[in-house]
Amino acid sequence: MCTPPLPRARGPVGASLFTALAAPPAPAVKVLRPPLGDPWGEDLQLALYACYELHYQGFAGVDPTWEWHPSLLALRAELEHAYLAAVRQEAGPPPPLQRALSGLLTEDADGTGPSHHLLEHGERWQAREYLVHRSLYHLKEGDPQMWVVPRLPHPAKGALVTVQYDEYGGGRPERAHAVLFAEMMADFDLDPNYGHYLDAVPAPALAVVNLMSLFGLHRSLRGALVGQFATVEITSPPGAARLAQALERLGASPAGTLFYREHVLADAVHEQLVRRTVITPLVEDEPTLAPDIAFGITATGVVDGRLDAHLLRSWRAGRSSLLTALDDAPGIRRRKG
């Protein structure tokens, strides 16, 4: 796997963090902590993403021992506090868990999200942008949710791992969902290397991945991670079906639709597993987690909704949704692949 370089800073928080990460992590080193600014903004979201990335593949030239450096963790905690507070404010009080789960089982008949747009009106450049946005998660698909496994009791632990086994290919490495997504990117003439488009992806897409990492890395938020996991597994089959049709309409080969076709089938089964063998026994064992699971569902709706709104607003205006447009999209600054 090709480890990405540190991204370009988007503000004072990122600039301070990336300057520190470029140097050795001596015990006495202090990461400067400028004022944080907008918790949904480019600076905070990129800085938080970079802090979390040290727990995944890291960055080229960055000493891996930065991962647990006290000064970096102190900065990360401030970023997390600001972001989580903003999410809670926008999400509001969580509904009862059963109501939250029931809401995931029905789709709006007049859906207007990105999958609907791409199926009905989308152009190829918009599909390519969509894959770029989603690459930050799908090239690490399953990894954020694995943090919760040691924090769950049996049998919920085993049931979640059963679902995750499929995410990693079910014993066939070439069928891992991250691999299938990379192949889909290549089919659309995009660079499938991990983290390649980090500099191009704006805050709304970063916030989606940051929420998963935030929930996964904190035992106190394990219920929220289960809610996020349930949201993805329960709601994805209809959207995946639309996306597979949309990408085929826009010129994808079979390799360019396999990722979404796989999710139509796999997640239809996963939906039952998550509800009946993860959530039900977990809440029976720890009833106090029910509001946290419901919060994870509503919080995921918040961040997904913000990304959806950004994509549709940009595309309907005829402009790129990325910070740096791809070579076939409207925009002043362009990049190949």
N, C-alpha and C positions, 0 to 999 in steps of 0.2 A: 504494500500500500504506500502511495506517495503522501508523505506528511506535508500539509500546507504550510506556507510561511505565515508569519504574523500578519494580520490585516493592517490596513491603513487606519489610523485613528480618525474618529469622527467628532472629537471634542476633547476637552481637557482631562476627563477621567480616563478615556482610552489612551491618550498620549502619555499620561503618567504611568499607567499600567504597562504599556508596551515598552516604554523606556526601561522600566524595571526588569521586565522579562528578557530583554536583550542582554542583560548582564548576569553574572553568576549569582545564585541565591545565597549570599552570605547571611549568617544568622542575624547580624545587626542591620541588614538592609531594611529600610522602611519604604513601602509603597506610598507615595504621596496621595492624599485623598481630597481632591478639589470638590467644590460644591457639585451635587449630583445632577441637578436640573430635572427635566421632564422624565418620569419613570418609564414612559412609553417611547421616549425619544431615541434617536440614533446612537448617541454617545453611551447612555446607560445600557441599552440593550446589547450593543456590541461588546462593551467591557464585560458585562455579565456572561455573555456567550463565550468570550475568551477565557474567563475564569473557569467555566464549566468544561471547556474543551480540554483543559489540562487533565481532566479525569477520563477522557476518551483517548484520542490519538495524539493530542498535543500539537505542538508547532515545531517546524524545522528550526534548529538552532536554539531552542529553548530548553534549558536544563529541566529534566522531568521532576527533579526534587522541588521545583517551585510549587508542585501540586498541593503540598501541605505546609507551605511556608506561612507562619503566623501572621505576618503583615498582609500577605495576599488574602488570607482567609478573613481578616478583619475588614478589608475592603469589600470582599464578596458578600459578607454579612450585611453591610450597609446597602449594597445594591439590591440584595434579596429583600431586605426589609421594605425598601421603597417600592419595589416591583410588586411584592405580595400585597402590600397595603393598597396599591392602585387596582390590582385585580379584585380584591375583596370589595372595594368601594364600587367598582363597576358591576360586579356580579350580584351584589346585594345579599340578603339573607338566603341561605339555601332552602329549597323546598323540601318537603318530606321525601325520603329516598325513593319510595315506590312511585311517587309522582314524577320525580326526576327521571327514573328509568323508563316509565311509560312514555314520557316525552321523546325518548330516543327511538321508540319503535314506530313512530309515524312520521311521514314526510309531508311537508307543505305541498299541496297539489299544484300550487303556482310558484314552485321553486325558482329562485333567481340567482343562485350561487354560481361560482366559476364553472362547475361541471355542466350546468344547464347552458351557460353562455357559450362554452367551448363546443358543446354539441350542436347548438342551434345557430350560433352566429360566429363562432370562433375562427380566427385565422391562424395559420401555421406559426407565425411569430409569437402569437399569444400562447399557444400550446408550449412552445419552447421556453417562454418565460415562466410558465406555470411549473414546468419541470425544474427549472433553475431554483425557484423559490422552495420547492419541496425537497430538493436534493440535500439541503442541510439536515433534514431529518431522515429521509428514506435511505441515504447512504450509510446511516447508522441505525437503521430500523431495528427495533427491538431492544437496543442497548439501554436507553434511559429507563425502560420498564423493568429491566433485570435488577436494578438496584433494590427493588422492593422485595425480591424473593426471600432473602434471609430475614426479612422483617414481618413475614406473614406466618401464621400457624398452619399446621396441617388441618384439613385437606386442601385449604385454599392455595397453599404454596404449590402443591403438586399439580393442581388444576391449572394454575397460571403457567407453570412450566410446560404443561402439555400444549397450551396455545403457542407459547414462545418457540417450542420445538418446530412448529410449522414455519414460524417467521424466519428461522435459520436454515430452512430447507428440508426439514424432516429427515435428516441423515444424508441428504444429497447436497453437498456444498454449492453446486452450480445452480440449485433452485432456491438458495437463500434470497429473501426478498430484496436485500440490499444489492445483490448481484443482478437480479432481474431489473432493478431500477437503473443500475449503471448501463445495462445493455439497452434499455429504452432510451436513455440519454444519448448513447452513441448512435442509435437509429435516427435520432433527430439532430444529428451533427453537433452535439454538445460534448464538452469534455467531461468524462465520467469520473475523473479523479476526485477523491474525497476532499471536500472543502475548497475545490477550485474556484467556486463562485462566491466565496464569502464576502469579498469586497463589493460585489454587485447587489447583494441581497439586502433589502431595507429592513428597518426595525419591525414592521408587522410580522414578517416571517421569522425573524430572530426570536420574537416574543413567544411564538408557538413552541419552538424547541426549548427555549429557556424554561417555560412552564413545566415541561416534562422533567427536565434535569432538576429543577427546584424541588418538585414533589419527590422525585426518586432519591435524592441525596439527603433527605431529612426524614428520619424515622417518624417524627411528629406529624408528617404530612403523608404517611403511607396510605391512609384512607383516600386522600385526594388523588394520589397516583392511581389507585384502583379505579376511581371514578373517571380519570382521564383515559385509562386503558379501556374501560367499558365503553366509553363514548366512541372511541375509534373502532373497536371491534363490532359494536352494534350498528353503527350508522354507516359504515363504509360500503357495504355491497351495492346499494343503489347508485351512489356517486361513482363507484369504481366501474360499474356497468356503463354509465354515461360517458365516462372518460375513455374507456376502451373504444366505444363507438366513435367518439369525437376524434381520437387520435387516428383511428383507421380512416375516417373520412378525410383527415388532413395528410394522408400519405404514409402512415406508419406501416411497417412490415409486421409480420407476426411477432417478431422480437420486440417491436415497439408497442405492442399491446399486451404482451404476456403478463407483465407485472399487474396490471389492473384486472385482467381476466382471472388471474390466480386469486386475487382478493375477493372477487365476486363469489367464488366457490368456498374458499377457506373461511372467510369471515362470516358467511352464513352459518357455518358450523360453530365457529368461535363465539358467536352471539349467544347461543344456548349454553355453551360451556362457561362463559364469563358470568352470566346471570345465575345459573343454577349451581355451578360447582366452585365458583370463586366468591361471588358476592354473598349468596345465601349463607353458606357455612361461616364465612368471615363475620357477618353481622350477628349470627347466632352465637359465635364465640366471643365477639367484642361488640356488643350493641352500641357502645359509645362512638363507634366509627361511622355509623350511618350518616350523621350530618357531614362528616368529612368527605365521604364518598359522594354525597350529593353536591357538596361544594366543588369537588373535582370535576363533576359533570358540568356544572354551570360555568366554572372558570374556563374550561376548555371551550365552551360555547362562546365565551367572551373573546378569547384570543383568536379563535378561528373566524369569528365574525368580523373582527377588525382586519384580518388579512383579506377575507373575502371582499370587504368593502373597498380596501385599497386597490385590489386587482380590478374590480369592476369599474371603479371610478377612473382609474388610469386608462383602461382599455376603451371605455365608452367615450373618453375624450380623445382617443386616437394617439395616446402617448405611451411610452414604455413604463412598466411598473417597477423596473429595476433602477438602481442608482446609476448603473452604466449600461446603456442599451446594447443588445446583441446586434450582430451585423445586419440582420434583416428587419429590424424594428425601428419605429420612429424614435428620434432622439439625436442629440448633438454629439455626445460622446459615445463612441462605439468600440466594441471589442469583438474579436473573432472567437467563435466557439463558446 
